[in-house]
Every structure is written in C-alpha cells, then in structure tokens.
Amino acid sequence: MTSTDVVVLVFGGRTLPRPLRGIPVQRVGGSRDIDELASQYRRLVVVGSDADLAAVLTRLLRSEKLDVEVGFVAKHRSAATRAHRLPTGWRAARLAASGQAHRVPLIRDDTGAAIVGSATWRGADGPLHGEAVVDDTTLFDGQVFGVRVQPIGEPPGLRAAVLTQGDRRRRWVVGRWVVGRAAQLGSTGALVERDGVAAKRPVPRSTFYRHIQGWLLVR
C-alpha cells in the first residue's frame, strides 16, 4: 500500500506523529469530511480519542463502507487500545501506516452508533432500575449502580458487567463479566454513554450488539 492509498485523520488539534509524515493529512471538522475521505482512500488512520475512532466507524457503518481499512493512533492507553491490544504513540503510528488489516467484530447499538472501547448504562436520576441480559444470560433484574459494556475484539463480540459500587469521584467496582453477541437493557430510564460521550436524554431501552459485518482494523 502506497502513501496515496492512505490518509491521516487528525482530530482535536493533535500533533502529527513522526512516522506518519509524508502521508496526506486531513484535520477533521465533521462527518462530511469522514464520508468524503472514505470514498477516496483505502485506509484511514485516526489520530485522536476512542470517541473519534467510534465516530469514524459510525460513518463507515452508516455509509456501508466497512471495507475501508482503519488504523488507530492514541497517545496514551485507552479502553479501545486495551480491547483491541493496540500499541500507543509512535509504535501505533508506525503500525497504522504499514500494518495489515484484519476483520474484527464491530459493536454497535440500536441507534446505529459504533463503540470501540466502552459504553455505560446509568440511571437517569440515581440507580439504574430495570433488567439487562447478555444473549440468554440475565445480567441483573432490579436495581444496580450501572452496567459497563465493552467490545472484546474477537467473537462473540462483547462483554458486559454490573457496576456494583460508586463513589463521589464516579469510580466504579466492576462485577463479573458476561461474554456474548448482544447486551440488551429495559429500564425506567437509562442514560447511555458511548466511549466517554453521554447521550442528551434518557431512553427506556438500549441494545449493543455485534454487527453482521466486522470492520478492518490495522494491527
């Protein structure tokens, strides 16, 4: 793959890592930039946060361009780098430019939004009331502090756990993980947070599941 097949998407004023110099660069201002670049290049290298990577995958999902390869360059360890066993810093930049793409599960929700590192269900005004299942396993039925959902980078696709305790700093104790293809919640009202980005309003139902087609991760 030549440099003309690859473009670097830089988010949030981040600096360009040295191994990516000489490759076309686009500073991303919105979803339209992502759509245009996905139509022009075979590989997108995302320099940004987990939320930025999720935004790119969401656009590829909605535009049916999941055959576009995606590399990820994070400065520090994150939920997404841990889930997909990716390096950070200059090692990530070098890998994203010259590594091989592999099809991995794409975890999305019922709104068509992708997650790459972590999602959380929390109660709208305190504890979370309702019921959640992972495939055929009941995760909880009643009241909990919240639920964490994470991609695992391989089939069946995701894992989920009850958040059993919190403090004023919003630190959580994570319970037993349950692995499956889908995690579903029915509640009296839940706030959904995707890769650190909170939804504006609560919802009565939410589902995260493995999309029928995976995404092409460079690693």
Sequence and secondary structure as in RCSB ss.txt:
>XXXX:A:sequence
MTSTDVVVLVFGGRTLPRPLRGIPVQRVGGSRDIDELASQYRRLVVVGSDADLAAVLTRLLRSEKLDVEVGFVAK
HRSAATRAHRLPTGWRAARLAASGQAHRVPLIRDDTGAAIVGSATWRGADGPLHGEAVVDDTTLFDGQVFGVRVQ
PIGEPPGLRAAVLTQGDRRRRWVVGRWVVGRAAQLGSTGALVERDGVAAKRPVPRSTFYRHIQGWLLVR
>XXXX:A:secstr
  GGGEEEEE TT    GGGTTS EEE  SHHHHHHHHHH SEEEEES HHHHHHHHHHHHHTT TTSEEEEE S
S  HHHHHTT   HHHHHHHHHHS EEEE  EEETTS EESS EEEEETTBSEEEEEEETTEEEEEEEESEEEEE
E SSTT EEEEEEEEE TT  EEE   EEESEEEEEEEEEEEEETTEE SS EEEEEEEE SS EEEE 
